[in-house]
């Protein structure tokens, strides 16, 4: 089972929330993502929540390309 240190990836206000709450949270719940960044993501890609960002096809494509690049080294 995969695990993650939520203190490293979430804003302090979200670190004690449940996974469903985090997935429904605005992207600014992620550490280092500002409210303005969230607004820009929504304008550009329709991303409103952490789940939307995870589901963003461009992010998935970039992750797949990075994984391929790592195996090609």
N, CA, C and O atoms as CSV, one atom per row, in Angstrom:
chain,resi,resn,atom,element,x,y,z
A,1,UNK,N,N,0.845,-1.182,0.000
A,1,UNK,CA,C,0.000,0.000,0.000
A,1,UNK,C,C,0.886,1.239,0.000
A,1,UNK,O,O,1.853,1.314,0.758
A,2,UNK,N,N,0.566,2.187,-0.829
A,2,UNK,CA,C,1.344,3.422,-0.930
A,2,UNK,C,C,0.994,4.347,0.228
A,2,UNK,O,O,-0.126,4.335,0.737
A,3,UNK,N,N,1.971,5.145,0.631
A,3,UNK,CA,C,1.717,6.142,1.676
A,3,UNK,C,C,2.423,7.425,1.289
A,3,UNK,O,O,3.312,7.439,0.438
A,4,UNK,N,N,2.003,8.505,1.939
A,4,UNK,CA,C,2.578,9.813,1.664
A,4,UNK,C,C,2.565,10.629,2.950
A,4,UNK,O,O,1.629,10.532,3.743
A,5,UNK,N,N,3.593,11.424,3.151
A,5,UNK,CA,C,3.650,12.309,4.307
A,5,UNK,C,C,2.852,13.562,3.970
A,5,UNK,O,O,3.342,14.447,3.269
A,6,UNK,N,N,1.628,13.632,4.470
A,6,UNK,CA,C,0.729,14.732,4.125
A,6,UNK,C,C,1.274,16.088,4.540
A,6,UNK,O,O,0.961,17.095,3.904
A,7,UNK,N,N,2.084,16.136,5.596
A,7,UNK,CA,C,2.669,17.403,6.023
A,7,UNK,C,C,3.590,17.990,4.954
A,7,UNK,O,O,3.799,19.202,4.905
A,8,UNK,N,N,4.134,17.135,4.106
A,8,UNK,CA,C,5.046,17.598,3.052
A,8,UNK,C,C,4.320,18.076,1.808
A,8,UNK,O,O,4.890,18.833,1.022
A,9,UNK,N,N,3.089,17.658,1.610
A,9,UNK,CA,C,2.399,17.995,0.369
A,9,UNK,C,C,1.163,18.874,0.539
A,9,UNK,O,O,0.628,19.386,-0.445
A,10,UNK,N,N,0.709,19.052,1.775
A,10,UNK,CA,C,-0.498,19.837,2.009
A,10,UNK,C,C,-0.227,21.073,2.836
A,10,UNK,O,O,0.673,21.096,3.676
A,11,UNK,N,N,-1.014,22.095,2.586
A,11,UNK,CA,C,-1.036,23.264,3.443
A,11,UNK,C,C,-1.456,22.798,4.833
A,11,UNK,O,O,-2.252,21.869,4.967
A,12,UNK,N,N,-0.925,23.439,5.857
A,12,UNK,CA,C,-1.183,22.999,7.238
A,12,UNK,C,C,-2.670,22.862,7.559
A,12,UNK,O,O,-3.057,21.979,8.323
A,13,UNK,N,N,-3.499,23.721,6.987
A,13,UNK,CA,C,-4.936,23.692,7.272
A,13,UNK,C,C,-5.607,22.418,6.767
A,13,UNK,O,O,-6.712,22.091,7.202
A,14,UNK,N,N,-4.963,21.703,5.865
A,14,UNK,CA,C,-5.563,20.517,5.261
A,14,UNK,C,C,-4.924,19.214,5.719
A,14,UNK,O,O,-5.424,18.142,5.379
A,15,UNK,N,N,-3.852,19.273,6.469
A,15,UNK,CA,C,-3.076,18.078,6.832
A,15,UNK,C,C,-3.866,17.062,7.673
A,15,UNK,O,O,-3.548,15.873,7.650
A,16,UNK,N,N,-4.863,17.501,8.394
A,16,UNK,CA,C,-5.614,16.576,9.252
A,16,UNK,C,C,-6.961,16.166,8.647
A,16,UNK,O,O,-7.785,15.549,9.322
A,17,UNK,N,N,-7.179,16.510,7.383
A,17,UNK,CA,C,-8.453,16.190,6.731
A,17,UNK,C,C,-8.431,14.769,6.171
A,17,UNK,O,O,-7.370,14.170,5.997
A,18,UNK,N,N,-9.601,14.253,5.898
A,18,UNK,CA,C,-9.718,12.921,5.295
A,18,UNK,C,C,-9.355,12.997,3.815
A,18,UNK,O,O,-9.362,14.074,3.219
A,19,UNK,N,N,-9.042,11.855,3.234
A,19,UNK,CA,C,-8.692,11.817,1.818
A,19,UNK,C,C,-9.819,12.360,0.930
A,19,UNK,O,O,-9.538,13.134,0.016
A,20,UNK,N,N,-11.073,11.987,1.162
A,20,UNK,CA,C,-12.143,12.570,0.335
A,20,UNK,C,C,-12.209,14.099,0.447
A,20,UNK,O,O,-12.455,14.787,-0.544
A,21,UNK,N,N,-11.988,14.627,1.659
A,21,UNK,CA,C,-11.986,16.083,1.832
A,21,UNK,C,C,-10.831,16.721,1.062
A,21,UNK,O,O,-10.994,17.773,0.443
A,22,UNK,N,N,-9.675,16.083,1.103
A,22,UNK,CA,C,-8.501,16.619,0.407
A,22,UNK,C,C,-8.728,16.596,-1.102
A,22,UNK,O,O,-8.403,17.564,-1.790
A,23,UNK,N,N,-9.274,15.522,-1.614
A,23,UNK,CA,C,-9.522,15.433,-3.053
A,23,UNK,C,C,-10.538,16.463,-3.525
A,23,UNK,O,O,-10.465,16.930,-4.662
A,24,UNK,N,N,-11.484,16.822,-2.662
A,24,UNK,CA,C,-12.489,17.835,-2.992
A,24,UNK,C,C,-12.006,19.254,-2.701
A,24,UNK,O,O,-12.690,20.224,-3.026
A,25,UNK,N,N,-10.834,19.375,-2.092
A,25,UNK,CA,C,-10.303,20.685,-1.702
A,25,UNK,C,C,-9.824,21.463,-2.924
A,25,UNK,O,O,-9.491,20.874,-3.953
A,26,UNK,N,N,-9.792,22.783,-2.804
A,26,UNK,CA,C,-9.197,23.573,-3.886
A,26,UNK,C,C,-7.711,23.240,-4.012
A,26,UNK,O,O,-7.084,22.815,-3.041
A,27,UNK,N,N,-7.150,23.432,-5.200
A,27,UNK,CA,C,-5.753,23.070,-5.424
A,27,UNK,C,C,-4.809,23.841,-4.507
A,27,UNK,O,O,-3.681,23.400,-4.286
A,28,UNK,N,N,-5.234,24.963,-3.977
A,28,UNK,CA,C,-4.408,25.723,-3.037
A,28,UNK,C,C,-4.187,24.957,-1.732
A,28,UNK,O,O,-3.378,25.380,-0.907
A,29,UNK,N,N,-4.883,23.851,-1.532
A,29,UNK,CA,C,-4.633,23.002,-0.363
A,29,UNK,C,C,-3.273,22.322,-0.468
A,29,UNK,O,O,-2.721,21.870,0.535
A,30,UNK,N,N,-2.737,22.250,-1.678
A,30,UNK,CA,C,-1.412,21.666,-1.883
A,30,UNK,C,C,-0.339,22.683,-1.514
A,30,UNK,O,O,-0.420,23.854,-1.883
A,31,UNK,N,N,0.650,22.221,-0.791
A,31,UNK,CA,C,1.741,23.099,-0.358
A,31,UNK,C,C,2.417,23.699,-1.589
A,31,UNK,O,O,2.780,22.985,-2.523
A,32,UNK,N,N,2.581,25.018,-1.574
A,32,UNK,CA,C,3.252,25.709,-2.665
A,32,UNK,C,C,2.330,26.186,-3.774
A,32,UNK,O,O,2.777,26.868,-4.695
A,33,UNK,N,N,1.046,25.837,-3.701
A,33,UNK,CA,C,0.082,26.299,-4.695
A,33,UNK,C,C,-0.739,27.420,-4.060
A,33,UNK,O,O,-1.440,27.208,-3.071
A,34,UNK,N,N,-0.643,28.596,-4.633
A,34,UNK,CA,C,-1.352,29.755,-4.078
A,34,UNK,C,C,-2.791,29.810,-4.583
A,34,UNK,O,O,-3.164,29.094,-5.512
A,35,UNK,N,N,-3.583,30.663,-3.964
A,35,UNK,CA,C,-4.951,30.875,-4.432
A,35,UNK,C,C,-4.926,31.366,-5.879
A,35,UNK,O,O,-5.749,30.952,-6.695
A,36,UNK,N,N,-3.980,32.251,-6.190
A,36,UNK,CA,C,-3.857,32.769,-7.561
A,36,UNK,C,C,-3.502,31.644,-8.541
A,36,UNK,O,O,-4.041,31.585,-9.646
A,37,UNK,N,N,-2.593,30.756,-8.129
A,37,UNK,CA,C,-2.269,29.601,-8.974
A,37,UNK,C,C,-3.538,28.792,-9.253
A,37,UNK,O,O,-3.767,28.348,-10.378
A,38,UNK,N,N,-4.351,28.610,-8.227
A,38,UNK,CA,C,-5.612,27.882,-8.381
A,38,UNK,C,C,-6.544,28.563,-9.369
A,38,UNK,O,O,-7.187,27.908,-10.189
A,39,UNK,N,N,-6.607,29.892,-9.283
A,39,UNK,CA,C,-7.441,30.649,-10.224
A,39,UNK,C,C,-6.949,30.456,-11.656
A,39,UNK,O,O,-7.744,30.259,-12.575
A,40,UNK,N,N,-5.638,30.514,-11.832
A,40,UNK,CA,C,-5.063,30.346,-13.170
A,40,UNK,C,C,-5.298,28.940,-13.711
A,40,UNK,O,O,-5.584,28.774,-14.897
A,41,UNK,N,N,-5.179,27.928,-12.853
A,41,UNK,CA,C,-5.459,26.548,-13.274
A,41,UNK,C,C,-6.921,26.385,-13.688
A,41,UNK,O,O,-7.241,25.681,-14.645
A,42,UNK,N,N,-7.799,27.056,-12.939
A,42,UNK,CA,C,-9.214,26.973,-13.288
A,42,UNK,C,C,-9.480,27.664,-14.624
A,42,UNK,O,O,-10.206,27.136,-15.465
A,43,UNK,N,N,-8.893,28.843,-14.816
A,43,UNK,CA,C,-9.086,29.563,-16.079
A,43,UNK,C,C,-8.532,28.784,-17.263
A,43,UNK,O,O,-9.175,28.696,-18.309
A,44,UNK,N,N,-7.345,28.222,-17.102
A,44,UNK,CA,C,-6.672,27.558,-18.212
A,44,UNK,C,C,-7.217,26.159,-18.507
A,44,UNK,O,O,-7.359,25.776,-19.669
A,45,UNK,N,N,-7.520,25.404,-17.456
A,45,UNK,CA,C,-7.839,23.987,-17.643
A,45,UNK,C,C,-9.147,23.539,-16.985
A,45,UNK,O,O,-9.517,22.370,-17.095
A,46,UNK,N,N,-9.841,24.434,-16.312
A,46,UNK,CA,C,-11.068,24.041,-15.624
A,46,UNK,C,C,-10.822,23.265,-14.345
A,46,UNK,O,O,-11.730,22.612,-13.832
A,47,UNK,N,N,-9.593,23.330,-13.818
A,47,UNK,CA,C,-9.212,22.605,-12.608
A,47,UNK,C,C,-9.676,23.403,-11.387
A,47,UNK,O,O,-9.281,24.554,-11.202
A,48,UNK,N,N,-10.514,22.782,-10.561
A,48,UNK,CA,C,-10.999,23.431,-9.345
A,48,UNK,C,C,-10.497,22.740,-8.083
A,48,UNK,O,O,-10.262,23.390,-7.065
A,49,UNK,N,N,-10.334,21.414,-8.154
A,49,UNK,CA,C,-10.013,20.639,-6.958
A,49,UNK,C,C,-8.715,19.858,-7.142
A,49,UNK,O,O,-8.176,19.757,-8.244
A,50,UNK,N,N,-8.235,19.314,-6.034
A,50,UNK,CA,C,-7.054,18.448,-6.083
A,50,UNK,C,C,-7.333,17.259,-7.007
A,50,UNK,O,O,-6.462,16.861,-7.781
A,51,UNK,N,N,-8.521,16.702,-6.931
A,51,UNK,CA,C,-8.882,15.576,-7.798
A,51,UNK,C,C,-8.871,15.983,-9.269
A,51,UNK,O,O,-8.428,15.215,-10.123
A,52,UNK,N,N,-9.354,17.184,-9.565
A,52,UNK,CA,C,-9.322,17.677,-10.949
A,52,UNK,C,C,-7.883,17.757,-11.456
A,52,UNK,O,O,-7.595,17.381,-12.593
A,53,UNK,N,N,-6.992,18.246,-10.613
A,53,UNK,CA,C,-5.593,18.368,-11.008
A,53,UNK,C,C,-4.982,16.992,-11.265
A,53,UNK,O,O,-4.241,16.802,-12.230
A,54,UNK,N,N,-5.295,16.048,-10.403
A,54,UNK,CA,C,-4.783,14.682,-10.576
A,54,UNK,C,C,-5.316,14.047,-11.852
A,54,UNK,O,O,-4.657,13.201,-12.457
A,55,UNK,N,N,-6.492,14.452,-12.252
A,55,UNK,CA,C,-7.148,13.893,-13.429
A,55,UNK,C,C,-6.793,14.625,-14.721
A,55,UNK,O,O,-7.183,14.195,-15.807
A,56,UNK,N,N,-6.065,15.714,-14.609
A,56,UNK,CA,C,-5.740,16.539,-15.769
A,56,UNK,C,C,-4.893,15.743,-16.758
A,56,UNK,O,O,-3.805,15.279,-16.417
A,57,UNK,N,N,-5.386,15.589,-17.965
A,57,UNK,CA,C,-4.698,14.742,-18.944
A,57,UNK,C,C,-3.284,15.228,-19.231
A,57,UNK,O,O,-2.402,14.411,-19.497
A,58,UNK,N,N,-3.049,16.511,-19.185
A,58,UNK,CA,C,-1.704,17.027,-19.465
A,58,UNK,C,C,-0.718,16.624,-18.372
A,58,UNK,O,O,0.445,16.334,-18.653
A,59,UNK,N,N,-1.183,16.606,-17.137
A,59,UNK,CA,C,-0.329,16.154,-16.035
A,59,UNK,C,C,-0.035,14.661,-16.189
A,59,UNK,O,O,1.089,14.222,-15.946
A,60,UNK,N,N,-1.031,13.889,-16.586
A,60,UNK,CA,C,-0.826,12.446,-16.794
A,60,UNK,C,C,0.151,12.189,-17.936
A,60,UNK,O,O,1.008,11.311,-17.838
A,61,UNK,N,N,0.022,12.953,-19.016
A,61,UNK,CA,C,0.939,12.791,-20.145
A,61,UNK,C,C,2.368,13.108,-19.718
A,61,UNK,O,O,3.302,12.378,-20.050
A,62,UNK,N,N,2.530,14.209,-18.978
A,62,UNK,CA,C,3.868,14.601,-18.519
A,62,UNK,C,C,4.465,13.536,-17.611
A,62,UNK,O,O,5.653,13.231,-17.714
A,63,UNK,N,N,3.655,12.965,-16.721
A,63,UNK,CA,C,4.140,11.906,-15.837
A,63,UNK,C,C,4.553,10.673,-16.630
A,63,UNK,O,O,5.568,10.048,-16.323
A,64,UNK,N,N,3.776,10.323,-17.641
A,64,UNK,CA,C,4.104,9.159,-18.466
A,64,UNK,C,C,5.405,9.398,-19.225
A,64,UNK,O,O,6.249,8.506,-19.306
A,65,UNK,N,N,5.570,10.590,-19.776
A,65,UNK,CA,C,6.802,10.911,-20.497
A,65,UNK,C,C,8.008,10.887,-19.563
A,65,UNK,O,O,9.071,10.386,-19.931
A,66,UNK,N,N,7.845,11.427,-18.357
A,66,UNK,CA,C,8.941,11.420,-17.384
A,66,UNK,C,C,9.307,9.994,-16.996
A,66,UNK,O,O,10.488,9.678,-16.849
A,67,UNK,N,N,8.314,9.131,-16.828
A,67,UNK,CA,C,8.582,7.727,-16.487
A,67,UNK,C,C,9.332,7.032,-17.614
A,67,UNK,O,O,10.258,6.261,-17.363
A,68,UNK,N,N,8.936,7.303,-18.857
A,68,UNK,CA,C,9.633,6.737,-20.005
A,68,UNK,C,C,11.068,7.242,-20.073
A,68,UNK,O,O,11.996,6.486,-20.360
A,69,UNK,N,N,11.233,8.535,-19.805
A,69,UNK,CA,C,12.576,9.115,-19.817
A,69,UNK,C,C,13.468,8.511,-18.763
A,69,UNK,O,O,14.662,8.318,-18.989
A,70,UNK,N,N,12.897,8.208,-17.605
A,70,UNK,CA,C,13.690,7.622,-16.510
A,70,UNK,C,C,14.161,6.210,-16.868
A,70,UNK,O,O,15.240,5.786,-16.454
A,71,UNK,N,N,13.350,5.491,-17.636
A,71,UNK,CA,C,13.742,4.133,-18.015
A,71,UNK,C,C,14.722,4.136,-19.186
A,71,UNK,O,O,15.400,3.138,-19.428
A,72,UNK,N,N,14.799,5.241,-19.908
A,72,UNK,CA,C,15.674,5.331,-21.075
A,72,UNK,C,C,17.100,5.719,-20.703
A,72,UNK,O,O,17.988,5.685,-21.554
A,73,UNK,N,N,17.329,6.084,-19.460
A,73,UNK,CA,C,18.663,6.531,-19.030
A,73,UNK,C,C,19.603,5.385,-18.828
A,73,UNK,O,O,20.762,5.592,-18.467
